[in-house]
């Protein structure tokens, strides 16, 4: 049997939060460049996410930054803090309320939230990521916050529909998230037909049909 050696050199960003934090800060800077000067009209335009405008996406990114800031600040203080005290309903309501604001308000809010998170990332790095195993009622430790924030920013930069494409995703992010997304494939296949088709394609036995589709991640 032939054995093929992969040339992939994926870094587990959840286990290497300092690398993820650097990429996260760079992504925040890229996000600022992409949205600089957006006006009220563009904020009201549909994004690539069903039911969400550009304003919804940017408000979500601001609140997500705050959520990660809460977890990291808690870890620094020895407290296991959840992202949202009142769970998914708090997240949903904050996004709906915030998306109705003016472009200037949304952008100022996003910049402030990103700046606060960047500061906490630096503090945690200086303290060598204390209490990185605190899960805050979620499925990953506080040490995984930089990687998961990186995913949010890079995914939603594309979802804004402003010209940023997956071809610009950092290679370290792609290598890390590839395995995560591959693991999610079975639950995102809508039928046994789709599962059969995908297995046949993976085995090199049949091409994928033009109508083959996965349920979107997220």
Order of alpha helices (4+ residues) and beta strands (2+ residues): alpha-alpha-alpha-alpha-alpha-alpha-alpha-alpha
